[in-house]
């Protein structure tokens, strides 16, 4: 009897009138641009903040929306073709396996590799763990040294710290003030027992593109495996594993408009690089990563990579235009805006700005209608400024006010204009209240002030 | 297939734009509209009949996917949830009857 009541309530709540995801989503920009038929007039109230609609999404480095074409490719593998690709005995398994192999080829095409060199994992973090810890554990008799940079992703730095606790040596290369590493320093820190060089291709916080070909040349000269975290670079800049001479590359699905929870690891076959597996089990994925390969996610990642190859040129042109619009719009109304990281060797979709004489937390609190990030999503839980900006040598106060705007395939001009307007308003409001800014306007040099101790 | 005629191309363009309007999400709607317009504008200069036919069939396949995914989801999710509801209801029914007869008082520690 209780079951009848439960099923009746569920059936009632499922009627099309009340299913939440049929209602069109209105964003703050759309509210200004056109009248939506279903207006959420009450607005959204969450965590004590009230906003008029869903925020504008300008955080493409944290994650990206799933492209409808990718979703369409994934659906059959959730609904009807749901077999386990490792089942060898029936059609469900065969068709799943076929789909996984097709996706493998699609991913391999994007990076100019062979499908046999791609291993599917649960994301770039797992790939980084396999690369750093797996390689060093495999070659631990002869190779005891790892070289990486100070601006790497947290998972690489944490894996290196783990290796240090086990007794390996790790060199963290410093970066110049534009975010790029110094190739001479890299050359001089290579030893005879160096087992791995790990440098990320495109930084997730500041968007600088490291000189991958030159680093690859140095690694080839000294015959050291070169690992790169290309999660942010995939589908955005042209990647060629042979030109870059990489032995290992971490790729992530949800940064290229694919699903979350899937990634791929490229492992070179000639010359072969060996790793110790971090996930033991039934020997799937050539023993490197055991566990059932999630067919729908993998198919989604493959479709996303194929799309990225077709749309790379169009997206890059558009993202550069939008970035110029954003930067010029902000610079036209505000001074004291600094772009963190190199402006030449940079991916256009990642714009990391610091606003002088403004307090960072209050700026972010005021920008609730725009979904942006300060620092990376991994470090924003703690209150300290991002370690990447600290490595660049940015002053503490400027590091605190940094905002990262992420522009992607689906961003529109109206969203950029609205983001410019909101940012400028908020910064002007905060600067008006700031006594430091008043002093600067009068011509006093902040750095020369002797603050008295109370 | 044979080279498509001008009316066929224009009708494909209109259907693509019409389907783009149906997306509930603002960003995807705007992107689909803009991408269709830009793609047709860029392939205006194609003169080779085989490449025109290839571009046309590419556009037709885009019409099949895309918005269909979103309408499919609503049907599928509805279906799956309703099936789930009746399944969950039956499980609760059976479980409830079995557990009540077997449950020991809370004073005893669970095994």
Interface residues (C-beta under 8 A of the other chain):
Chain A: X2 X3 X4 X6 X7 X10 X11 X14 X16 X19 X21 X22 X23 X24 X25 X26 X27 X29 X30 X57 X65 X68 X69 X71 X72 X73 X75 X79 X314 X409 X410 X411 X412 X415
Chain B: X23 X24 X25 X26 X27 X28 X30 X31 X32 X34 X35 X38 X62 X65 X66 X67 X68 X69 X70 X72 X73 X74 X76 X77 X78 X81 X82 X85 X86 X88 X89 X90 X92 X93 X96
